[in-house]
Amino acid sequence: MPARPLVVGIADLRRHPGSRRRFVEDVVLPGLGISTAEVPEGASIRVDVELETLSDGLVATGVVRVPWTGECRRCLNPVTGSAVARVKEVFEPRPVEGETYALGDDLVDLEPMVRDAVLLALPLAPLCGPDCLGPAPDDFPAVAQATADVGDGGAAEAPVDPRWAALDGLHFDSGAEDG
């Protein structure tokens, strides 16, 4: 029995190309996360794949389910969820980097595939709910309110962001002098 949880013995499958076996396991893989979401410490990742041998390789097809935590992109409150990654990956004795995964003679290590699938399944911009308006929508509206001094017959202008006020004093020459 392999010591690592996602290392699977496949000697019996390799003897009969085209044969299949289901592999289901719950594993804990530490350190999985991106800038906006992560797998909670000690959380179980469910790997449910079917392994099918080819003449010179193996295909793993199935799903990887993972719980995640993060911060809402609008209000920054904690948010949790679960992600499902569908996988169909090829394992070969001579893998092509970024295309296929390594395959041993009698063992296959599914961990690199599971890690990649989990990281790609995590949300890039989590949202606590579709109706989330942010931390204080009355103080920080998402749409700028137009203010106008219509007494002079001018058109309404959006308010100027005070951070850009220093640029109002800059004036550039519009043309080059002819000599």
Contacts in CASP RR format, 6 or more apart in sequence:
PFRMAT RR
TARGET T0000
AUTHOR 0000-0000-0000
METHOD contacts of the structure
MODEL  1
MPARPLVVGIADLRRHPGSRRRFVEDVVLPGLGISTAEVPEGASIRVDVE
LETLSDGLVATGVVRVPWTGECRRCLNPVTGSAVARVKEVFEPRPVEGET
YALGDDLVDLEPMVRDAVLLALPLAPLCGPDCLGPAPDDFPAVAQATADV
GDGGAAEAPVDPRWAALDGLHFDSGAEDG
2 8 0 8 1.000
2 9 0 8 1.000
2 107 0 8 1.000
4 109 0 8 1.000
4 111 0 8 1.000
5 25 0 8 1.000
5 27 0 8 1.000
6 25 0 8 1.000
6 27 0 8 1.000
6 47 0 8 1.000
6 109 0 8 1.000
6 110 0 8 1.000
6 111 0 8 1.000
6 114 0 8 1.000
7 107 0 8 1.000
7 108 0 8 1.000
7 109 0 8 1.000
7 110 0 8 1.000
7 111 0 8 1.000
8 23 0 8 1.000
8 51 0 8 1.000
8 107 0 8 1.000
8 108 0 8 1.000
8 109 0 8 1.000
8 110 0 8 1.000
9 106 0 8 1.000
9 107 0 8 1.000
9 108 0 8 1.000
10 51 0 8 1.000
10 53 0 8 1.000
10 58 0 8 1.000
10 106 0 8 1.000
10 107 0 8 1.000
10 108 0 8 1.000
11 105 0 8 1.000
11 106 0 8 1.000
12 19 0 8 1.000
13 19 0 8 1.000
13 20 0 8 1.000
13 21 0 8 1.000
13 51 0 8 1.000
13 53 0 8 1.000
13 58 0 8 1.000
14 53 0 8 1.000
14 105 0 8 1.000
14 106 0 8 1.000
16 53 0 8 1.000
17 53 0 8 1.000
17 54 0 8 1.000
17 55 0 8 1.000
18 52 0 8 1.000
18 53 0 8 1.000
18 54 0 8 1.000
19 52 0 8 1.000
19 53 0 8 1.000
20 50 0 8 1.000
20 51 0 8 1.000
20 52 0 8 1.000
20 53 0 8 1.000
21 50 0 8 1.000
21 51 0 8 1.000
22 48 0 8 1.000
22 49 0 8 1.000
22 50 0 8 1.000
22 51 0 8 1.000
23 47 0 8 1.000
23 48 0 8 1.000
23 49 0 8 1.000
23 50 0 8 1.000
23 51 0 8 1.000
23 60 0 8 1.000
23 110 0 8 1.000
24 46 0 8 1.000
24 47 0 8 1.000
24 48 0 8 1.000
24 49 0 8 1.000
25 46 0 8 1.000
25 47 0 8 1.000
26 44 0 8 1.000
26 45 0 8 1.000
26 46 0 8 1.000
26 47 0 8 1.000
27 44 0 8 1.000
27 45 0 8 1.000
27 47 0 8 1.000
27 114 0 8 1.000
28 42 0 8 1.000
28 43 0 8 1.000
28 44 0 8 1.000
28 45 0 8 1.000
29 39 0 8 1.000
29 45 0 8 1.000
29 111 0 8 1.000
29 114 0 8 1.000
29 115 0 8 1.000
29 118 0 8 1.000
30 41 0 8 1.000
30 42 0 8 1.000
31 38 0 8 1.000
31 39 0 8 1.000
32 38 0 8 1.000
32 39 0 8 1.000
32 45 0 8 1.000
32 66 0 8 1.000
32 115 0 8 1.000
32 118 0 8 1.000
32 119 0 8 1.000
32 122 0 8 1.000
33 39 0 8 1.000
33 118 0 8 1.000
33 119 0 8 1.000
33 122 0 8 1.000
34 119 0 8 1.000
34 122 0 8 1.000
34 124 0 8 1.000
36 70 0 8 1.000
36 71 0 8 1.000
36 73 0 8 1.000
36 122 0 8 1.000
36 123 0 8 1.000
36 124 0 8 1.000
36 125 0 8 1.000
36 126 0 8 1.000
37 68 0 8 1.000
37 69 0 8 1.000
37 70 0 8 1.000
37 122 0 8 1.000
37 123 0 8 1.000
37 124 0 8 1.000
37 126 0 8 1.000
38 68 0 8 1.000
38 69 0 8 1.000
38 70 0 8 1.000
38 122 0 8 1.000
39 45 0 8 1.000
39 66 0 8 1.000
39 67 0 8 1.000
39 68 0 8 1.000
39 118 0 8 1.000
39 122 0 8 1.000
40 67 0 8 1.000
40 68 0 8 1.000
40 69 0 8 1.000
43 66 0 8 1.000
43 67 0 8 1.000
44 67 0 8 1.000
45 64 0 8 1.000
45 65 0 8 1.000
45 66 0 8 1.000
45 114 0 8 1.000
45 118 0 8 1.000
46 63 0 8 1.000
46 64 0 8 1.000
46 65 0 8 1.000
46 66 0 8 1.000
47 64 0 8 1.000
47 110 0 8 1.000
47 114 0 8 1.000
48 62 0 8 1.000
48 63 0 8 1.000
48 64 0 8 1.000
48 65 0 8 1.000
49 60 0 8 1.000
49 61 0 8 1.000
49 62 0 8 1.000
49 63 0 8 1.000
49 64 0 8 1.000
49 87 0 8 1.000
49 110 0 8 1.000
50 60 0 8 1.000
50 61 0 8 1.000
50 62 0 8 1.000
51 58 0 8 1.000
51 59 0 8 1.000
51 60 0 8 1.000
51 108 0 8 1.000
52 58 0 8 1.000
52 59 0 8 1.000
52 61 0 8 1.000
54 90 0 8 1.000
56 92 0 8 1.000
56 93 0 8 1.000
57 90 0 8 1.000
57 91 0 8 1.000
57 92 0 8 1.000
57 93 0 8 1.000
57 103 0 8 1.000
58 90 0 8 1.000
58 91 0 8 1.000
58 103 0 8 1.000
58 108 0 8 1.000
59 88 0 8 1.000
59 89 0 8 1.000
59 90 0 8 1.000
59 91 0 8 1.000
60 87 0 8 1.000
60 88 0 8 1.000
60 89 0 8 1.000
60 91 0 8 1.000
60 108 0 8 1.000
60 110 0 8 1.000
60 113 0 8 1.000
61 87 0 8 1.000
61 88 0 8 1.000
62 86 0 8 1.000
62 87 0 8 1.000
62 88 0 8 1.000
63 84 0 8 1.000
63 85 0 8 1.000
63 86 0 8 1.000
63 87 0 8 1.000
64 84 0 8 1.000
64 85 0 8 1.000
64 87 0 8 1.000
64 114 0 8 1.000
64 117 0 8 1.000
64 118 0 8 1.000
64 121 0 8 1.000
65 82 0 8 1.000
65 83 0 8 1.000
65 84 0 8 1.000
65 85 0 8 1.000
66 82 0 8 1.000
66 83 0 8 1.000
66 85 0 8 1.000
66 118 0 8 1.000
66 121 0 8 1.000
66 122 0 8 1.000
67 80 0 8 1.000
67 81 0 8 1.000
67 82 0 8 1.000
68 80 0 8 1.000
68 81 0 8 1.000
68 82 0 8 1.000
68 83 0 8 1.000
68 122 0 8 1.000
68 123 0 8 1.000
68 126 0 8 1.000
69 78 0 8 1.000
69 79 0 8 1.000
69 80 0 8 1.000
69 81 0 8 1.000
70 78 0 8 1.000
70 79 0 8 1.000
70 80 0 8 1.000
70 126 0 8 1.000
71 77 0 8 1.000
71 78 0 8 1.000
71 79 0 8 1.000
71 126 0 8 1.000
72 78 0 8 1.000
72 79 0 8 1.000
72 126 0 8 1.000
72 127 0 8 1.000
72 128 0 8 1.000
72 129 0 8 1.000
72 132 0 8 1.000
72 134 0 8 1.000
73 125 0 8 1.000
73 126 0 8 1.000
73 127 0 8 1.000
74 127 0 8 1.000
74 128 0 8 1.000
74 132 0 8 1.000
74 133 0 8 1.000
74 134 0 8 1.000
74 135 0 8 1.000
75 128 0 8 1.000
75 132 0 8 1.000
75 133 0 8 1.000
75 134 0 8 1.000
75 135 0 8 1.000
76 135 0 8 1.000
77 128 0 8 1.000
79 126 0 8 1.000
79 127 0 8 1.000
79 128 0 8 1.000
79 129 0 8 1.000
83 118 0 8 1.000
83 121 0 8 1.000
83 122 0 8 1.000
83 123 0 8 1.000
84 121 0 8 1.000
85 117 0 8 1.000
85 118 0 8 1.000
85 120 0 8 1.000
85 121 0 8 1.000
87 113 0 8 1.000
87 117 0 8 1.000
89 100 0 8 1.000
89 101 0 8 1.000
89 113 0 8 1.000
90 99 0 8 1.000
90 100 0 8 1.000
90 101 0 8 1.000
91 100 0 8 1.000
91 101 0 8 1.000
91 102 0 8 1.000
91 103 0 8 1.000
91 108 0 8 1.000
92 100 0 8 1.000
92 101 0 8 1.000
92 102 0 8 1.000
92 103 0 8 1.000
93 102 0 8 1.000
93 103 0 8 1.000
93 104 0 8 1.000
95 101 0 8 1.000
95 102 0 8 1.000
95 103 0 8 1.000
101 109 0 8 1.000
101 112 0 8 1.000
101 113 0 8 1.000
102 109 0 8 1.000
102 112 0 8 1.000
133 142 0 8 1.000
134 140 0 8 1.000
144 158 0 8 1.000
144 159 0 8 1.000
145 159 0 8 1.000
146 156 0 8 1.000
146 157 0 8 1.000
146 158 0 8 1.000
146 159 0 8 1.000
147 156 0 8 1.000
147 157 0 8 1.000
147 158 0 8 1.000
147 159 0 8 1.000
148 154 0 8 1.000
148 155 0 8 1.000
148 156 0 8 1.000
148 157 0 8 1.000
150 156 0 8 1.000
160 168 0 8 1.000
END
